[in-house]
Amino acid sequence: LAQRVTVDARAHAERLTPNVVAALADTGLIMADLDAVVVGCGPGPFTGLRAGMATGAAYGHALGIPVHGVCSLDAIGVLTSGETLVVTDARRREVYWARYCDGVRLDGPAVNAPADVDPAAAQAVAGSPQHAALFDLPYCEPEYPTPAGLVRTVPDWSAEPAPLVAMYLRRPDAKPLAARA
C-alpha cells in the first residue's frame, strides 16, 4: 500500500520506525491495524540484520501478531522472471548469491568471490547493479528487497512462523577477547 526507503548503511535503527510510521500514515493505517510482520533475515551484514529483526520482533511482541522471517535474497528473486542470478554485496570482495527461475530459488544462498559463482543458465542479474557486469549479464530490478517481495516470500501466512534466525553465511569479524590473545 505504501513504502518508505532509506538507503544508508548506517541509519538502520534511526530510520526504521519513522519510515514504518510514515508509510502507515500514507495509507491511513496505524500499527494496531497490522496483522503480521515480515522481516528479511539475511544473508547480510550483522548490524543491519539485527536492527531489522529486533525491530520486527518488538512490533510482533507489542502488537501480539506473528513475525515471519524470510531470506532477503528470496525477497528480490521472487520478483524476477526467467532464470536470474541475485547478488548482493557481502563486502570483502565477495557476494551473497542465489539463483532463481521465475521467482523460485534453484540454488543458494551462499557467499563467494564473484569469480567462484557459477551463473549457470541465468539470463540476468538482480540485486547489486555494481556486480552485474562481473557476470557479463544484463541487470534487472529489483536492487533491494521490497515490501512486495518480502510479503510474496512468506510461504503460508496462516502457519505459525518459525523463530527468527539470522542467516549468516560466514564467521563474524569480531573475535572473543580470549581468542585475540
Salt bridges, closest charged atoms under 4 A:
ASP26 OD1 - ARG4 NH2 2.98
ASP74 OD2 - ARG105 NH2 2.66
GLU94 OE1 - ARG170 NH1 2.35
ASP107 OD2 - ARG99 NH2 2.52
ASP173 OD1 - ARG92 NH2 1.77
